[in-house]
Amino acid sequence: MPELAVDGGTIRYEERGRGVPVVLTPGGRWGGYVMRTVAAELAKDFRVITWDRRNTDGGSSVVTEGNESEADIWADDLAALIRSLNAGPVYVGEYAGCRTTPLLCLKHASLVKGLMLAWPSGGEVPAERLPRNMHRPYIRAALRQGMEAVAETPMFAASIRLNPRNRDWLLAVDPLAFARQMAYWESYFTTSVDLATAGCRMSDAQWSSLKMPAMVTGGADPMHPTVAAQRIHRLLPNSAYHDPVVTLEEWDKVFNVVPYPEVSDLQGARIAPVWRSFIRKNEG
């Protein structure tokens, strides 16, 4: 898979199809591979780019320092990728969580032609629960057993299998400094109960400043409540809203029951027609 050199590391990405450029970003700490179904569907009509954010189970390099949120780092990495590929302006699609692409739109608006969000996380449940999986296992490993233990956690171990350089990078980091950095990034979640999206620092005014066409699709579970998507829709001045495409009953049958990317395959199959229609409408 191709790689792009960025400040302090590399970004791994993949391209499919031809035509109008579309960049897809997953949530959680998943690599771009979980977007395989929606990417394959959209690539029938468009040029589709998937990528591995850093500090996920993909093959991009790790990052262990920064004065902004991880989502800010990912947004800046995504901007560098779009510029490197001479792809902008692009349509950007993200599910679930929806922390990275809104920040891309805020910080690098000229690179974005349209914004597509689905299953955004908002409210007390994701703000409190997401750090349990996204930050605390790594803080715990670093404080108890050092960076060797961090490298052996499932997420970082998966990343190391794809990019062995990540192990050397992690082992060179001081465990206390790593734990402090992870705790700092965690604070973006634990202080975001009142914000539109958990873990995304954007204020309502900043959301409302985004002028590009947007499509917001609701979730239906406590981690991705429908009201979170409806709030974002109300804030975005040029947005359309789509009802949840996966029911709570369907979600309960797969979430924490079958592994990723199977869960994301269900999401991708349902959201692809919505996003295809949105892009076609905006392209005239």
Steps between C-alpha positions, in 0.01 A plus 500: 500500500637850420632725777525874537773659709360753748658697780626237742381191316316339210136463393384181328218532247321319217322620185214343305300613198505818290320829484388740771733452801350367825704443818363265767599502866396245767448562869637341814851366462426311181712516189357589162433133422170515689366730225542223243130456418405865458828563315436217255146621433593864449802408287258379232432869432773706666869515590501372856790537745515319833778555750638388836502766768799489731454318833256252350528133405602606148848534353564873546765606748420570863500845654573550870502875551301805406340811644167443328253213505564179310212599272685823417810302413295267280333796329836657419633164375194467278557848360859405418379184327241683288758759395764238422259312273385824330148385577338807653237614528354165601190353654583369846300226670537375856333247726476445789587763761558779247786687666760527224330630187313787671837628622637461147212717377566758771877520453535425128165600346642556151577126474137395553220496244244319716474346847330166574459385860325192639461362851651801678567451871370761738392534861595347832517133397775527235683777688540270800524158336718554195816579700469158665598347167683781325741614772491322834630157389818668374537723805461195723753295303759780501472570873503135607739327261656762276505548126560132424153436637355787295648348184329170585149644536280373214470833323868590500601139432282502188661825389848357558422197284427736213775749583783344709659843546221584742645264761834683503320831518290393798790345692695825469227694686511563874204314660402792724510746212287261293247458782477877549443552126228237486333652809512841331333363188244324718402834652360610164236230551428537871445876463279476188161400642351834397655507152341379179741208458683312776875552478474782246583842642281697256251746646151548361616824337784319326265231372269774369791664316533199266333603175561201273210269407458227762306179556446382858365153572390408850597206714254311717697371799620665823854549368370662181165650603268637236481833683874554446458488122191718515690761700784504245246532218346803669842659544623449143341772285509305172419148613244229435397239756442129443332271750703209643565229242567232763240434769581453867390139477738435209781678682454296816539180298846595372665757729731327748370171358683470167840664445601784275504533204178297484319765706626770267395294198138534616544873544678540168238311300224719643674837477650462150172578314441805718846639435491412129172690461638800690810521283305460176255771602778743580687417180185578301 
